[in-house]
Amino acid sequence: MATIHDVAHEAGVSISTVSYALTGKRSVSEATRKRVEEAALTLKYLPNAGARMMGGTRSHIFALTAPMRHDTNPAVHMSFVLSLVNEARKFDYDVLLMTEDEATRGLERVTKSRLVDGIILLDVAADDERVELVRDLPIPSITIGVPDNTDGLICVDLDFRAVGEIAVRTLAEYGHRSIALVGQAEETYGRGATFPLRLRNGFDEAAARRGINTHFVFGDSNGGRLRARLEDLFNKEHPPTALVLNCDEFGHKTVESYLAAKGLRVPDDVSLLSAGTSFDMDELDIPLDTIDRNY
């Protein structure tokens, strides 16, 4: 691997001149700068991040804190990570992936060392400890997910509230007056994940405006528990005639198998609408209409 000494020898200048030419810390002649850059390119020399930051230039690294929790869907999680990495590369940026154990300590460390140019927080909860930390850090940051307190933050996310509203509106237009939402696992809501909460709020508010009777069922990774909840749901005096599914792939398959065992036909007896999900729907036994989470 080429060093700054090699570049200096190739360009016929001093080490300090190489540093000035590449960092812009001091001015050098245009001819010298070009000669140094050509030498660095020829030798495939890349100054390390720390050296670039000492020179006052950018490191071209983003920190991405993306915690993997017990209820995290790895496929969905990694789709966000890969999208971020691919987009960063378009701007000649690399991404430093930080794990759950480094949620706060790691952010403080990379900020103090000036290793990164910015911070991205993925899967932000309503009351997220990372959010409070980045408010005080002297570095640009952005959250994917909308916490309860957005003061001083730049937040982006998919419009899950709109997905919930569209689900109700669509089914109401087909004449349904009793609709159930099968949501995420209970622990997902318990930890304050914002995306299912916003979808549920949109669902509830849209139903209230139309005078539609609603029910809610937590999703579950245990098929027996989820089927028991569905049994309670359909034993109500006014059971739903439509289900909005915001659960994972396992939840979708469990709902389909439950309805089949009960002799309930889709869509003749019960309508199903998948809302805000992200897996391949071709894996399901029954083709479903969907409201994409990228709406």
C-alpha positions in Angstrom: 0.0 0.0 0.0 1.4 3.4 -1.0 2.3 5.9 1.7 2.6 9.7 1.7 6.4 9.2 1.4 5.9 7.3 -1.9 3.7 10.1 -3.3 6.2 12.7 -2.3 9.0 10.8 -4.1 6.9 10.2 -7.2 5.9 13.8 -7.5 9.3 15.1 -6.6 8.1 17.3 -3.7 8.3 17.2 0.1 5.9 15.3 2.4 4.4 18.5 3.7 3.7 19.7 0.1 1.8 16.4 -0.5 -0.2 17.1 2.6 -1.0 20.7 1.6 -1.9 19.7 -1.9 -4.3 16.9 -0.9 -5.9 18.6 2.1 -6.0 22.2 1.0 -4.7 23.3 4.4 -2.2 25.6 2.6 -2.2 26.8 -1.0 0.3 25.4 -3.5 0.7 26.2 -7.2 -1.8 24.6 -9.6 1.0 22.7 -11.3 2.3 21.2 -8.1 -1.2 20.3 -7.0 -1.9 18.5 -10.3 1.5 16.7 -10.1 0.7 15.5 -6.5 -2.8 14.3 -7.5 -1.4 12.4 -10.5 1.1 10.7 -8.3 -1.5 9.8 -5.7 -3.7 8.4 -8.5 -0.9 6.4 -10.1 0.1 4.9 -6.7 -3.5 4.5 -5.6 -2.8 6.4 -2.4 -5.6 7.2 -0.1 -5.0 9.4 3.0 -6.6 7.9 6.1 -9.7 9.5 7.6 -7.9 10.9 10.6 -5.3 12.6 8.5 -8.0 14.1 6.3 -9.9 15.4 9.3 -6.7 16.9 10.8 -6.3 18.8 7.6 -9.8 20.2 7.9 -11.3 18.2 5.0 -14.1 15.6 5.1 -13.6 12.0 5.9 -16.3 10.9 3.4 -17.7 8.5 5.9 -21.2 8.4 7.4 -22.0 6.6 10.7 -25.1 4.5 10.4 -26.5 3.3 13.8 -28.8 0.4 12.9 -29.7 -1.6 16.0 -30.7 -5.3 15.6 -33.4 -5.9 18.2 -35.2 -9.1 19.1 -38.2 -8.2 16.9 -36.2 -6.8 14.0 -37.0 -8.3 10.6 -33.5 -8.9 9.2 -34.5 -8.8 5.6 -36.3 -5.5 6.0 -33.6 -4.0 8.1 -30.8 -4.9 5.7 -32.8 -3.5 2.7 -32.6 -0.1 4.4 -28.9 -0.6 5.2 -28.1 -1.6 1.6 -30.1 1.2 0.1 -28.2 3.7 2.3 -24.8 2.2 1.4 -25.6 2.2 -2.3 -26.8 5.8 -2.2 -23.8 6.9 -0.2 -21.5 5.5 -2.8 -23.0 7.7 -5.4 -21.6 10.6 -3.5 -18.2 8.9 -2.9 -19.1 8.2 0.8 -18.5 5.0 2.8 -20.8 3.9 5.6 -19.6 2.8 9.1 -22.2 0.4 10.4 -22.7 0.6 14.2 -24.5 -2.1 16.2 -26.8 -2.0 19.2 -24.0 -2.2 21.7 -22.5 0.9 20.3 -25.7 2.9 20.1 -24.5 5.8 22.3 -20.9 5.0 23.2 -20.0 4.5 19.6 -21.6 7.7 18.4 -19.6 9.7 21.0 -16.4 7.9 20.0 -16.6 8.6 16.3 -17.7 12.2 16.9 -14.8 12.9 19.2 -12.3 11.3 16.8 -13.9 13.3 13.9 -14.0 10.0 12.0 -17.3 10.7 10.3 -19.0 13.6 8.5 -22.5 12.8 9.5 -24.7 10.4 11.5 -27.8 8.4 10.3 -30.1 6.9 12.9 -32.2 3.9 11.6 -35.3 2.5 13.2 -35.8 5.4 15.6 -38.2 4.8 18.5 -40.6 7.3 19.9 -38.3 7.9 22.9 -34.9 7.0 21.6 -31.8 7.5 23.6 -29.8 8.0 20.4 -31.9 11.0 19.5 -31.1 12.9 22.7 -27.4 12.2 22.1 -27.2 13.5 18.6 -29.0 16.8 19.5 -25.9 17.8 21.4 -23.3 16.4 19.0 -21.4 18.9 16.8 -22.1 17.0 13.6 -25.0 16.8 11.1 -27.4 14.0 11.8 -30.7 12.6 10.4 -33.2 10.1 11.7 -35.1 7.5 9.8 -38.2 7.4 11.9 -40.0 10.2 13.7 -39.5 10.4 17.5 -42.0 12.1 19.8 -39.8 15.2 20.2 -38.5 16.4 16.8 -37.1 19.7 18.0 -33.8 20.5 16.3 -33.9 17.3 14.2 -34.1 16.4 10.6 -36.4 13.3 10.3 -37.5 11.3 7.3 -39.6 8.2 6.9 -42.2 6.5 4.8 -45.7 7.8 5.2 -47.2 5.0 7.2 -50.0 7.1 8.5 -51.2 7.6 4.9 -51.0 3.8 4.4 -53.4 3.2 7.3 -55.8 5.9 6.0 -55.7 4.5 2.4 -56.4 1.0 3.7 -59.6 2.1 5.5 -60.7 4.3 2.6 -60.3 1.5 0.1 -62.2 -1.1 2.2 -64.9 1.5 3.0 -65.5 2.1 -0.7 -66.2 -1.6 -1.1 -68.8 -1.3 1.6 -67.0 -2.7 4.7 -68.3 -1.3 8.0 -66.3 -3.6 10.4 -62.5 -3.8 9.8 -59.7 -5.3 11.9 -56.1 -4.4 11.8 -53.6 -7.2 12.4 -50.5 -5.3 13.5 -46.9 -6.0 14.5 -45.9 -8.0 17.6 -46.8 -6.5 20.9 -43.2 -6.0 21.9 -42.7 -3.8 18.8 -45.3 -1.4 20.0 -44.0 -1.7 23.5 -40.5 -0.5 22.6 -42.0 2.6 20.9 -41.3 1.7 17.2 -42.9 4.6 15.3 -43.9 3.1 12.0 -46.6 0.7 13.2 -47.9 3.4 15.6 -48.3 5.9 12.8 -50.0 3.3 10.6 -52.4 2.4 13.4 -53.1 6.0 14.1 -53.9 6.6 10.4 -56.2 3.5 10.4 -58.1 4.6 13.6 -58.6 8.2 12.5 -59.8 7.3 9.1 -62.2 4.8 10.5 -63.5 7.2 13.1 -64.2 9.8 10.4 -66.3 7.3 8.5 -68.1 5.8 11.5 -66.5 2.4 10.8 -66.3 -0.3 13.6 -62.7 -1.3 14.1 -60.8 -4.1 15.9 -57.1 -4.6 16.6 -55.0 -7.8 16.9 -51.3 -8.0 17.8 -49.3 -10.1 15.4 -47.2 -12.8 16.9 -44.3 -15.1 16.0 -46.2 -17.9 17.8 -48.9 -19.3 15.5 -51.0 -20.7 18.2 -51.3 -17.4 20.0 -52.1 -15.5 16.8 -54.8 -18.1 15.9 -56.3 -17.8 19.3 -56.6 -14.0 18.9 -58.2 -14.4 15.5 -60.6 -16.9 17.0 -61.6 -14.3 19.6 -61.9 -11.7 16.9 -64.3 -13.7 14.8 -66.4 -14.8 17.8 -67.4 -11.2 18.5 -71.0 -10.1 18.0 -70.0 -8.1 15.0 -66.9 -9.8 13.5 -64.9 -8.0 10.9 -65.7 -8.4 7.2 -62.2 -7.3 6.2 -58.7 -7.5 7.7 -55.8 -5.1 7.1 -52.5 -7.0 7.6 -49.6 -5.0 8.8 -47.8 -8.0 10.3 -44.8 -10.0 8.9 -44.8 -12.8 6.4 -45.5 -15.4 9.1 -48.5 -13.4 10.3 -49.9 -13.2 6.8 -49.5 -17.0 6.3 -51.1 -17.7 9.7 -54.1 -15.5 8.9 -54.6 -17.2 5.6 -54.4 -20.7 7.1 -56.8 -19.7 9.9 -59.4 -18.4 7.5 -59.0 -21.6 5.4 -59.5 -23.8 8.4 -62.7 -21.8 9.4 -64.0 -22.2 5.9 -63.9 -18.5 5.2 -63.2 -17.6 1.6 -61.2 -14.7 0.4 -62.6 -12.3 -0.8 -66.2 -13.8 -0.8 -66.5 -14.0 3.0 -63.6 -11.9 4.2 -61.5 -9.3 2.4 -57.7 -9.1 3.0 -55.5 -6.1 2.4 -51.8 -6.1 3.1 -50.6 -2.6 4.2 -47.1 -1.4 4.6 -45.4 -4.7 4.4 -42.1 -5.5 2.6 -41.7 -9.2 1.8 -42.3 -11.0 -1.4 -46.1 -11.5 -1.6 -45.7 -14.3 -4.2 -44.9 -16.6 -1.2 -48.5 -16.4 0.0 -51.2 -19.0 -0.9 -53.8 -16.3 -1.7 -53.0 -13.3 -3.9 -53.5 -10.1 -1.9 -54.0 -6.5 -2.8 -51.3 -4.4 -1.2 -50.6 -0.8 -0.2 -46.9 -0.5 -0.6 -44.9 1.1 2.3 -43.2 3.4 -0.3 -46.5 5.2 -0.9 
